[in-house]
Amino acid sequence: MHDLYGHWARVYDYFYPDRTKEVGFWARVAGPYGRRVLDLMCGTAEVSLGLARHGYRVLGVDLSAAMLNVAAGRLAAAADYPARDLSLAQGNACAIPIPSGSFDFALVGGNGSFNHLPDDLALASLHELHRVLRPGGGLGMELVNPYLLKEIYPERTFGPFRPTPPGVWVEKTSANRYDGQAGLFHIDQRTRYEIDGHSGEFQETFALHVWQPGKVRELMEVAGFREIRFHGDYSLEPFERWSSDLLVVAETPG
């Protein structure tokens, strides 16, 4: 199976140099539910490690071996004691390799990672998330705001970024096309980089499945979730058409 993040793993973190607000948001939202947290589609596990440093016992799960390799390197380099409360596992979102009822809270962040799944797989994954949560557990998801995916920017360039340490240059250009009728956001993305004297480029073409809030609610209710709330940003403001994100928080019946 093609690993969409096989190339991306090397440069991914440079496009998200500071995830402090994201970590703080999930730490705050997870708090009322308990300390056992699943970070599904954890990627390079920067958020997972941040949550461990907030006092949570975290399992980061991702399908991409390349992203998990970066995550493992991050974990190995973390010398602080809280890092011991983070573990990693490779797994499919539709068949999470965890016993039922293992977690108090689960999150699916990653700036819309869940939008890679079509409706049937999204529903299967939601059933799995419901299964691994305890009764009365919580779920949080960060999805793409469907109202912002208009062809205002048919082509966008991100970068170049020059974070610390020096010697890094990364840039990506995305050609975008939104098919509102099909609910698909098509992306043809070209990335170039130079890291410590090693340069390269790669291209990926993929589509994000975009759901209106009503459809998200329908999928979550079919999977058994209740108390579904929508927020527009990390300050927990109510969701509206021009919100930066579509953040969803829900619960399993107690």
N, C-alpha and C positions, 0 to 999 in steps of 0.2 A: 504494500500500500504506500502511495506517495505521501511523504511527510511534508505538508505545506510549510512547516516551520524549520525544515532541515537546513536551508540557507539562512533563514531569518534569525535563527538562534544566535548567530555570531554578532549580529548588530542590534537585536531587539531592544536591549536595555538603553542604548544610546538615544532612542527616540522617546524614552520615558525616563528622563534623568532624575526626576524627583517625584516619588509616589507617596510622600508623607501624608498628604490630605486623604488619599485613597485608603491608606492603612488606618489612619485615624477614624475615618468614616466606618469601616468595617469593624474596628475594635469597639466603637460606640454602639453600633447596631447589634452586634453579637452579644454584648454584655448581659442583657436580661435573660438570656437563654442558658448560659453555662460556659464552661471552659473548653469543651471538646469541639474542635472546629475542623471541618473538611473544606479545603480549598480546591474545588474541581476546576480543571483547565488552568492549573496554577502557573504554567509557563516556566519562567526562570526563577520562580518562587521568591521574588523580592517582597511581595505582599505577604506571603506565607511566613517568611522570616520576621517581617515587621510585626505580625500578629503574635508570633511566639515571644517576641520581646515585650509585648503588651501583657504577657502572662497567660496566653492560651496554649493549649496542647493541640498542635496543628498537624494534619496529614495533607500534604500536597499531592494531587493526582493529575497526571497529564498523559495524553496519548503519544506526544512527540518525544522520542528518545533524545533528539538533539537538544530540545529545550530542557529536558531533565538533566542532561549532562552539564549544562550551564548551571542549573539549580544545585546539582551536587557539588560543583566547584565552589559555589557561593556558600553552601553549608559547611564544606570542609574548611573554608577560610575564616569562618565565623568563630572567634575564640571565646565569645561570651557564653556564660552558662545558659541563658534562655534559649540559645540555639539548639540545645539538646532536646527541647520540646517540639522540634520540627522533624518530621520524617517524610520521605518521598516514596511514591509508588507509581509505576506505569499502569495505566488502565483506561478503558473505554468509558465514555460518559454514559453509555447505554448498558453497561455491565460493570458497575463499580465493584472492585474486588474487596468488599468490606462487608462484614456481617450486619444484619438488620439492626436498627436502633443504636448504632455505635456513636452517633454525634448529637450534640445539642444544637449546633448551628452549621449550616453549609452555605458557602458563597460560590458564585460563578461570576468572577469579575473579568479582568483582562480586556476592558474596553470593547465589549461586544463579541467576545469569543463564542458565546452561545449562539450567536446569529449565523455561525457557519453551518448549523444543523437545519435540515429541512423539517417540516412539520412533524412527520412521523417519528423521526429520531429525536426531535426536541421533546415530544410527548413521552417517548420511551425513557429519555434521560430524566425527565421530571418524575416519572414513576420510580426510578432508581433513587433519586434524591429523597423522595418521600420515604422510601424503604429504609435508607440508612440513617434517617433522623429518628430520634426518640419521639414518642407522643408529646405534643406541645413544643416541639423543636421549631427552630426558625430557619428560613431560607432567604438569602439575598442574592439578587442578580443585577448585573449592569448590562443593559441592552442598548442597541442603537435607537435613537429617536427617529421614528419614521418620517416625521414632518420636516426634518432638516435635509433629507436626502433628495433634494431637487437638483436639476442640472445647472445650478448657478455656477459651479466650478467643475466643468467637464474634465479639466486637467488641473491638478494641484501639485506643487512641489513642497516637500518638507525637508528642511535642512538648508545648507550643511550645518551639522552640529559639531561643535568642538568642545566637548566636556573635558574635565580633568580625568585622567592624566592627558598631557599633550600627546600629539602623534596620532590623533584620531580624526577622521573626516568621514562622515556618512551623509548620504542624501538619497531621497526616494521621490519619484515622480509617479503619480497615480492618474490614469485616464479612467474616468468614472461614467457610468451610465445607469440611471435608475429606471427600471421598468415597474411603475407603480401598479399596473394591472396584475402583474405576476408576483409583486412583492419581492423583487430581486434587485439588489444593488450590485451591478457588475463592476469589477475592479481589475484593471490591467496595470500592474505595478512593476516599476523598474527601480532597482536599488544599486547604488554604487558606493564603494567604501574604500578607505585606506586606513589600516590599523597597524601601527608599529612597523611601517614600511611594506606591509603586505596589502596589495590592492586587488579588487575584484568587482564583479557585478553579477546580478542575477535578475530574472524576471519571473513573476508569478501572476497567473490569471485565475480569479476565483469569484464567487458570488456570495453575498450575505443575504440571508433570508430575513426579511423585515416584517415585523408584526405591529399592527396597531394595538394600543392598550387593551381594547376589547378582546382581541384575539389572544393576547397574552393571558388575560384573566380566564378566558375559556379553557385554554390548555392547562393552566394551573389548577383550575377547579376540577377538570376531568381527572387529573393526577391525584386529587385528594387534598389540595391545599386550601386553606381558608384565611380569613383576615388579610386579604391581599390589598396592599397599599402601593401607590405610585409616587415617586419623588423625582425631582428634576435635576438635583445636584447634591453634592456632598454636605450641604447645609440642611438637608431634609426639607427644602422648600417643596410645595406641591408641584407635581408635574404639569407643564403646559407646553403648547406647541413649539415654543422657542427655547425650551430647556436644553441644556448642553447634553444631557443624558436621559435615558429612561431607566430609572432605578426602581426595582421591585422588591418589596419585602413581604413575606407571607409566613404562615405557620401551618404545622400539622395539627389536626385535632388532638386535644389533650386527653 
